[in-house]
């Protein structure tokens, strides 16, 4: 009798299957679940929508505004004497939501602003909720601000970058990525 040396097809398939399982666990442990990509995409989207709102304000010769909330942001237009929200039916400047895995913070004039949810029933804040925090003027000027987008705290947020959307008085909007330390 001759002894065959080598592996059977079944043995090879079992080894490949085990390697696949081990690699998938390793990638789940090392990966960020795509949160870094989601943060980057959302920062670019906010920048693009704000630039679009600025261009619309210039073209329409209207004063626009933006109000950021913990879960998203909405646009306003000035219809003297008050600000009017853009509706959900508006094609370009409708209210937008951040992904659930993300949180935002806003700074105006170097001071951090508390972002109020739109469903906050506090009557003291009712007037404040119907006013924008950021003005986008028909001249192209904009309230200078820094909006920071980061992953919600979940244990591995130190490994994820955060993005700062920075606007100056001239309406120039740029994104800065702060890498984890």
KANORWO-V330488 format. One record per pair of residues at least 12 apart in sequence whose C-alpha atoms are under 10 Angstrom apart, sorted by the first residue. I is the first residue (numbers start at 1). J is the second residue. Records with the same first field share a line. If there is no record, write none. Layout:
I: J / J
//
This chain:
31: 156 / 159
32: 156 / 157 / 159 / 160
35: 99 / 101 / 102 / 150 / 151 / 152 / 157 / 160 / 161
36: 150 / 151 / 157 / 159 / 160 / 161 / 162 / 163
37: 160 / 161
38: 98 / 99 / 101 / 102 / 151
39: 98 / 99 / 101 / 102 / 103 / 149 / 150 / 151 / 160 / 161 / 162 / 163
40: 149 / 150 / 161 / 162 / 163 / 175 / 177
42: 97 / 98 / 99 / 102 / 149 / 163
43: 98 / 147 / 148 / 149 / 150 / 162 / 163 / 164 / 165 / 174 / 175 / 176 / 177
44: 163 / 165 / 174 / 175
46: 72 / 73 / 96 / 98 / 147 / 165 / 173 / 175
47: 165 / 166 / 167 / 172 / 173 / 174 / 175
48: 173 / 174
49: 92 / 93 / 96
50: 65 / 66 / 75 / 93 / 136 / 167 / 171 / 172 / 173
51: 136 / 140 / 167 / 171 / 172 / 173
52: 92 / 93
53: 65 / 66 / 75 / 92 / 93 / 136 / 137 / 140
54: 135 / 136 / 137 / 138 / 139 / 140 / 141 / 142 / 171 / 172
55: 136 / 137 / 138 / 139 / 140 / 171
56: 92 / 93 / 136 / 137 / 138 / 140
57: 77 / 136 / 137 / 138 / 139 / 140 / 141
58: 136 / 137 / 138 / 139 / 140 / 141
59: 138 / 139 / 140
60: 138
61: 137 / 138 / 139 / 140
62: 77 / 78 / 79 / 136 / 137 / 138 / 139
63: 76 / 77 / 78 / 79 / 83 / 135 / 136 / 137 / 138 / 139 / 140
64: 76 / 77 / 78 / 79 / 83 / 84 / 85 / 86 / 132 / 134 / 135 / 136 / 137 / 138 / 142
65: 77 / 78 / 83 / 84 / 85 / 131 / 132 / 133 / 134 / 135 / 136 / 137 / 142 / 143
66: 85 / 93 / 95 / 131 / 132 / 133 / 134 / 135 / 136 / 143
67: 85 / 95 / 115 / 116 / 118 / 128 / 129 / 130 / 131 / 132 / 133 / 134 / 135
68: 95 / 96 / 97 / 104 / 105 / 106 / 113 / 114 / 115 / 116 / 117 / 118 / 129 / 132 / 133 / 134 / 147
69: 97 / 98 / 103 / 104 / 105 / 106 / 114 / 115 / 116 / 117 / 118 / 129
70: 97 / 98 / 102 / 103 / 104 / 105 / 106 / 114 / 115 / 116 / 117 / 118
71: 96 / 97 / 98 / 99 / 100 / 101 / 102 / 103 / 104 / 115 / 116 / 117 / 118
72: 95 / 96 / 97 / 98 / 99 / 100 / 102 / 103 / 104 / 115 / 117 / 118
73: 93 / 94 / 95 / 96 / 97 / 98 / 117 / 118 / 132
74: 86 / 87 / 88 / 93 / 94 / 95 / 96 / 97 / 118 / 132
75: 87 / 92 / 93 / 94 / 95 / 96 / 131 / 132 / 134 / 135 / 136
76: 93 / 94 / 95 / 130 / 131 / 132 / 134 / 135 / 136
77: 131 / 132 / 135 / 136
78: 131 / 132 / 135 / 137
82: 130 / 131
83: 130 / 131 / 132
84: 130 / 131 / 132
85: 130 / 131 / 132
98: 149
99: 151
100: 151 / 152
101: 150 / 151 / 152 / 153 / 154
102: 149 / 150 / 151 / 152 / 153 / 162
103: 148 / 149 / 150 / 151 / 152 / 153
104: 147 / 148 / 149 / 150 / 151 / 152 / 162 / 163 / 164
105: 146 / 147 / 148 / 149 / 150 / 164
106: 133 / 145 / 146 / 147 / 148 / 149 / 164 / 165
107: 144 / 145 / 146 / 147 / 148 / 166
108: 133 / 134 / 143 / 144 / 145 / 146 / 147
109: 143 / 144 / 145 / 146
110: 144 / 145 / 146
111: 145 / 146
112: 145 / 146 / 147
113: 133
115: 129 / 133
116: 128 / 129
117: 129
118: 130
133: 145
136: 169 / 170 / 171
137: 171
139: 170 / 171
140: 169 / 170 / 171 / 172
141: 167 / 168 / 169 / 170 / 171 / 172
142: 167 / 168 / 169 / 170 / 171 / 172 / 173
143: 167 / 168 / 169 / 170 / 171
144: 166 / 167 / 168 / 169 / 170 / 171 / 172 / 173
145: 164 / 165 / 166 / 167 / 168 / 169 / 173
146: 163 / 164 / 165 / 166 / 167 / 168 / 173 / 174 / 175
147: 163 / 164 / 165 / 166 / 167 / 175
148: 162 / 163 / 164 / 165 / 166 / 175 / 176 / 177 / 178
149: 161 / 162 / 163 / 164 / 165 / 177
150: 162 / 163 / 164 / 178
151: 163
157: 180
158: 179 / 180 / 181
159: 179 / 180 / 181
160: 178 / 179 / 180 / 181
161: 177 / 178 / 179 / 180 / 181
162: 176 / 177 / 178 / 179 / 180
163: 175 / 176 / 177 / 178 / 179
164: 176 / 177 / 178
165: 177
//
